[in-house]
Amino acid sequence: MFGFYAKRKIFFALSLGIILVGLVTALLFGVKLDIQFKGGTILKYSCTGPVDLEALAAAAETVLDNPVSIQEITDFDTGEVIMVNLNVTGDRAISIDRQNALGEAFNEQFPDNGFKIAESFSVDPFIGREFLLKGLMAMGLSAVLIVLYVWVRFRRISGLSAGVMALVALFHDVIMVFVTFVIAGIPLNESLVAVVLTILGFSINDTIVIYDRIRENMDLQRGKMTLPELVDLSINQSITRSINTSLATLAAITVAYIFATINHIESIREFALPMMVGIISGSYSTIFIAGPLWVMWKTRAHRTGLEAAPQPATATAAAGNGDGKGSGTGNGKRKGRN
């Protein structure tokens, strides 16, 4: 049986190391915000390829006097560029007159491409800030509801402490997703909110499975195992299910990421990459973070709810088959529930 609790410091150090790398990267290179959070304009132009993206970006920056990033969309059959997306950032949305002037400039400098405006999406800065605030509120409300659910659902194993430790594990996953955005250079946008809310549900479901096994083993192994041993047993019994679920989900997201990368679909790629990291982090935090942290809370507060007696030689067999029947010397009778 693998000792997760005994090796907890190694896993804590690994997580802290990755988080520190992300924070240092954020301090050195800054955090990028997409127009959904800080304002700007997205312009979509239909065209015929090939397109000189560097020259196109230079022309757009000259007309708009704002930084511009360009994404091209190609036709699956011909491989030619059929759409160009311009992300224009700045302190205000681009007016209709300036959008028209940009289209005229494109057609003057690149007459063979036949640029036509297909879609325009503008966000003023104050709307972007409001959207960011509401996204943070949604994530915060989800976290509070998760703690309340775990508190009520697992009252018999000190539900409040279980909920708080589950929340710490979820914060770990959220930070890992944020670090992925920073290190990969992906601007923070609506994909961050979508990924975080998805990972919150995925990770807490995995954690609840282990908590449920801990609760069952408290009845089956009462008085036979210390709390760290009981939690290690519960995690070992659940780890195969957690890994298999994560691998199946990860495989599906990986396919989406590869497809988006090949076909230059940035919106899917910016969602799939952090989601892949979030799935790995969610499984990792469930196995290596939540359980050991809960044991530390319980043992330090002297509120284990279990007899801290050493495990007898016969307890291993009982723990392995999970039938709760004791064996050994004496009258052979097993204590009932307290």
VENJO-V292255 format. One record per residue. D_FIRST is the distance of its C-alpha to the first C-alpha in Angstrom with 1 decimal. Layout:
BEGIN
d_first
D_FIRST
D_FIRST
END
This chain:
BEGIN
d_first
0.0
3.8
6.4
9.1
11.4
11.6
12.5
14.7
17.9
17.4
17.1
20.0
22.0
21.6
22.9
25.7
26.7
27.3
29.1
31.3
32.3
33.3
35.3
37.0
38.0
39.4
41.4
42.8
43.6
43.8
42.5
44.4
45.6
46.9
50.1
48.5
47.6
50.5
53.3
55.0
56.1
54.7
57.5
57.1
59.8
60.4
61.8
62.2
60.5
60.2
59.8
59.9
57.1
57.9
61.6
60.9
58.7
61.4
64.1
62.1
61.5
65.2
66.3
63.8
63.4
59.7
56.5
55.6
52.5
53.1
50.9
52.4
51.8
52.7
53.9
51.5
54.3
56.6
54.3
56.9
56.4
57.5
56.3
55.9
54.1
55.2
53.2
55.7
54.5
56.8
58.0
59.5
59.5
61.9
65.1
66.5
69.4
67.1
65.0
68.3
69.4
66.1
66.6
70.2
69.1
66.5
69.2
71.7
69.4
67.6
70.2
68.6
65.3
66.9
64.7
64.8
63.0
60.5
58.7
58.7
56.1
56.8
55.0
56.7
54.7
54.8
53.4
50.6
49.7
49.8
47.5
45.0
45.3
44.7
41.7
40.2
41.2
39.5
36.2
36.5
37.5
34.5
32.1
33.9
33.8
30.1
29.6
32.0
30.3
26.8
28.6
30.3
27.6
24.9
27.2
25.1
22.4
25.1
26.0
27.9
25.1
22.8
25.8
26.5
23.0
23.1
26.5
25.3
22.9
25.8
28.1
25.6
26.1
29.8
30.2
28.4
30.8
33.7
32.7
32.7
36.3
37.4
36.0
37.2
40.6
40.5
42.9
41.5
42.9
42.2
39.3
37.4
37.9
37.0
33.7
32.7
33.4
31.6
28.4
28.6
28.5
25.8
23.4
24.0
23.5
19.9
19.3
20.9
18.6
15.6
17.9
18.9
15.5
15.2
18.7
18.0
15.0
17.4
19.7
17.4
15.5
18.5
18.9
15.8
13.3
14.3
14.5
12.0
9.3
10.8
11.0
7.5
7.0
10.2
9.6
6.8
9.4
12.2
11.4
13.1
16.1
16.5
16.5
18.9
21.1
21.5
22.2
24.8
26.5
26.4
28.1
30.9
31.5
31.5
34.2
36.3
35.9
37.1
40.0
41.0
41.0
43.1
45.6
45.7
44.8
43.7
43.1
40.3
38.9
38.9
36.9
34.5
33.3
32.2
30.7
28.5
27.3
26.9
24.7
22.3
22.6
22.1
18.8
17.7
19.0
17.4
13.8
14.3
17.4
18.1
15.2
15.0
18.8
19.0
17.0
19.4
22.3
21.5
20.8
23.7
26.0
25.0
24.7
21.2
22.7
20.2
20.7
18.9
18.7
16.0
13.6
15.6
14.7
15.4
13.3
10.2
12.5
14.0
10.9
10.2
13.8
14.5
18.1
18.2
20.0
19.6
20.5
21.6
24.8
27.7
29.0
25.8
26.4
23.8
24.8
25.9
25.6
27.2
END
